[in-house]
Amino acid sequence: MKYHNWNNAKNELDEEEKDLLSSFEKGEWKKVRDMDKEIERHVEYAKATHRKDKRVNIRISEKV
């Protein structure tokens, strides 16, 4: 199994990714108290985003 060399990956990151990595390496991130609950919450957000149960009716009348 080949592992990713993260040192080389730094050179391939865009500016936003570099900022995130720098922030993480500085210890600026906080742990989530209840990870399972947070994951479930965001899974529900994702499901709601992709749900296709909304209907829209559009009526267009002719100009006379």
C-alpha positions in Angstrom: 0.0 0.0 0.0 1.4 3.4 -1.0 1.0 6.3 1.4 0.6 9.9 0.3 3.6 12.1 0.8 2.0 15.1 2.5 5.2 17.2 2.2 4.9 17.2 -1.6 1.1 17.7 -1.4 1.7 21.2 0.2 3.1 22.4 -3.1 -0.1 21.3 -5.0 -2.6 23.1 -2.7 -4.4 26.2 -3.8 -4.5 29.3 -1.5 -7.6 28.3 0.4 -6.3 24.8 1.1 -3.0 26.3 2.2 -4.8 28.6 4.6 -6.8 25.7 6.1 -3.7 23.6 6.5 -1.8 26.4 8.1 -4.7 27.0 10.5 -4.8 23.3 11.4 -1.1 23.1 12.0 -1.2 26.1 14.3 -3.7 24.3 16.5 -6.5 26.8 15.8 -9.2 24.2 15.3 -11.4 23.0 18.1 -12.6 19.4 18.7 -16.3 18.7 18.3 -17.8 17.4 21.6 -20.2 14.8 20.2 -18.8 13.8 16.8 -21.5 11.2 16.0 -24.3 13.7 16.7 -22.6 16.4 14.5 -22.1 13.9 11.6 -25.8 12.9 11.8 -26.8 16.5 11.8 -24.8 17.2 8.6 -26.0 14.0 7.0 -29.6 15.3 7.5 -28.6 18.7 6.0 -27.2 16.9 2.9 -30.3 14.7 2.5 -32.6 17.8 2.8 -30.5 19.5 0.1 -31.0 16.7 -2.4 -34.6 15.9 -1.6 -36.9 16.4 -4.5 -40.3 16.5 -2.9 -41.1 20.2 -3.5 -43.6 21.1 -6.2 -43.9 24.4 -8.0 -46.8 25.4 -10.1 -46.3 28.2 -12.7 -49.2 29.7 -14.6 -48.5 31.8 -17.6 -51.4 33.7 -19.3 -51.4 34.9 -22.8 -51.3 38.6 -23.5 -54.3 39.5 -25.5 
